[in-house]
Amino acid sequence: MKPWLILMLVLFSLPSWGAARELSWQEMVPAGAPPPPPPMPIHDLSELGDVLLSEQEAPMPQREPAAPVVPGLDGQEVKLPGYIVPLEMSAEGRVIEFLLVPYFGACIHVPPPPSNQIVHVRSELGVLQDALYQPYWVEGPLRVQQRSSELAESGYVMEAIKIYEYELD
């Protein structure tokens, strides 16, 4: 086989350089570790006002602030869906630091999920967040690193490169 043909076959069989890997929340829990407890969902949207009022209350204690993480995820470019829990806003009203969590209401009106189900995110540009119940895709390099905030401990951190609304295809 010609060398240039071999090179082309190898290049086309590799994943796209710089493309973020779509990551699921389940992949952030190591094999053999207990699965995260199921979220306490809001079944009735009439409770939404109570959720927003509870933001002003003291945060609920976290169930597993030092849950085991997956070391192999360190440094990977990932794309992760989730809900934004704001921590810091810019002067323009953009959320520039937040916790990304797998379900609506986490860290607000229900106990925070285990630390391996929370990503502490910083974003230079930030995002204008119109509604707490809007899910987002967040892309960037994931780091396995414990980080503390006033709401919860996280097992992962990310410097977001892209943040955009989650929409089903």
N, C-alpha and C positions, 0 to 999 in steps of 0.2 A: 504494500500500500504506500502511496506517496506521502511524504512527510507533511505537506500542507493539508492533505485530506485528513490525516490523523489529528493534526492541530485543530482543524475546524470541527471535527467530531467531538473532541474533548471540550472545546469552548462552548459549543451548543448544548452539551450535556450538563454543564455547570449551572447552578442557580444564578439568577441575575445578580451582578455585583451591586451592592448598595440597596438591594430590595429588602424591605423589612419582612421578617417572618411573622405570620399571623399566629399569635400565641393565645392559648386558652387559659383561663384561671386554674383549671385542674392541673395543667402542666407545671404550675408554680409550687405544687405540693410534691415533695419527694415520694418516690415509691416506698411503700411500707409505713408512711406517716398516716396518722388518722386523718380522714377527710374533714374539711371544714364543716362546722354545723350549718344546717340550712338557715337561710335568712328568715327573719320574721317579716313577711311581706305585708304591705298595706293592701287590703282587699277592697276597701271602700275609699274612693277618691274624696269623699266628704271629709276624710281624716287628714287630708293634705294640709289644711289650715293648722291643725294641731302639730303636724310635723314641722311646719315653718316656725310656729311659736316655740317649739322645743329647742330650736337652734340657740335660743337665748339662755337656756338652762345649762347646768354643768354637764359635761359629757359623761356618758355611761362608761363603766369600767370595761376594759378590753378583756376578752376571755383568754386569749393566748398571745401575750405580747412578745414572746420569743419562739414562735412556731418555726419548725425547721424549713429551710429554703433549699432550692436546687442550685448548687454551685455551678453547674454546667451552663446556666443561663447568663452568667456574668459576661458582659461585653457584647452580647448578641443584639443586633438591630431587630427590634420587634414592633409589632402593631397589635395593640391590646384594646379591646372595647371595655367601657366601664362608665361609671358615674363620677362626676367631679364634686369633691367636697372642698370648697375654697379655704385657703389659709392666708393668702396675701393678695392684695389687689394693687394694680398700678394706679398712678394719678389719673389715668384715662378710664379707669373702671374695668380694666381687663384683669382676669384671674391669672396671676403669674406664678403662684405656688399653690399646690393643691394635693390632696390625697385622691388617687384613683382607686375606686372600689368596685366590686363586681355587681352590686345591686343597689337600687335606690334606697335611701334612708340610712345606709350604713354610716356610723360615726355621728349620726344626728339624733335619731329617736330610738334606735336599737343599739345594743352593744356593738362596738367595732368588731369586724371579723378578725380572725387570726392575722398576725403580722405578715404571713406569707400570702395573704390575700389583699394586701394594701401596697400600692406603689406611691412613694413620695415623689412628686413631679415638680420640676422647675421649668419655666418656659420664658425665654427672653421676650418673645412677642406677646405671649399670653392668649387668652380667649375671652370673648364677650359671652358670658353665660346668661342666657335669657331665662332659663328655667332649670331648677334642680333636678327635675325628673327627665331631662333630656340626656340620653347616653351619647358618648363621644368615642371616636377612635383616637388613640394617642400613639404616636410613633417616635421612636428614638432608641438610643443605646440603653439597654437595661443593665443595671449594676446590682449585684448581690451585696447589699449593705444595709445594716440596721440604722434607722433614723427615727428620732423622736419628734413629735409635735404635740401641741396642747390637746389634740383629740385622740391620738393613738400612736403606737409604735408601728413602723413599717419594716418589712424585711427586704424590700427592693427600693431602688431609687432610679430616676430617669431624668435626663435633660431632654425635654420634648422638642422634636424638630418639626412635627406636624400635629395639629389638633383640629379635628373636624367632626361634624355631627355624624352619628351612627345612623345609617339607613340600610334597611334590608334590600338586597339586590332583587 
